[in-house]
């Protein structure tokens, strides 16, 4: 009876997926934060920063005499919710063969981890730039990057992932350009960036992950249209 209910009712499967995501988040968010922080530390070391761990999920970052940062990757900042959510959608809610759902779910979850670690590293990198580079130079750089992002999003092409990435980059760089142009302090700039980068990158990465899962399970839009017309 339970198996039939889960097979025939999308509402029942959705309830199970939500319960698993909530339970998994409560049980595993600290471990996700520790893993994300460790990957971010390795990435920052590769680009020349001195990084040490103050504790599980903590980062102590130094660069020269002028930059020192203590950061904490919390459960809400980790990739836990996104990875668990994408896995639940792929394995429980979407139809299709098991191996395709596993493949799509794992690829989407991996993509989300990569983008989440990139978000953590970007906060450190942009914080270092805002603290050490002249404001007018930062204004020019961020304005240029914002225009490039808008161009990527607006040019005539069918790459939806590129459009999403372009819009995300344009929005974030636009905010940083505004802060640099108004003479905002390093702390003010990082508060604004962190507040915006969190939801924007999280939802943007979720959108990309869902697109990856959908295309692996259902196929590109042209294939779907062709199947519907036949």
SULCORWO-V448185 format. One record per run of one state. SS is the DSSP state (h for helix, s for strand, l for the rest). FROM is the first residue (numbers start at 0). TO is the last residue. Records with the same first field share a line. If there is no record, write none. Layout:
SS->FROM-TO / FROM-TO
This chain:
l->0-0 / 8-8 / 46-48 / 52-56 / 63-65 / 72-78 / 93-96 / 132-133 / 154-158 / 181-184 / 217-219 / 229-229
h->1-7 / 9-45 / 79-92 / 97-131 / 134-153 / 159-180 / 185-216 / 220-228
s->49-51 / 57-62 / 66-71
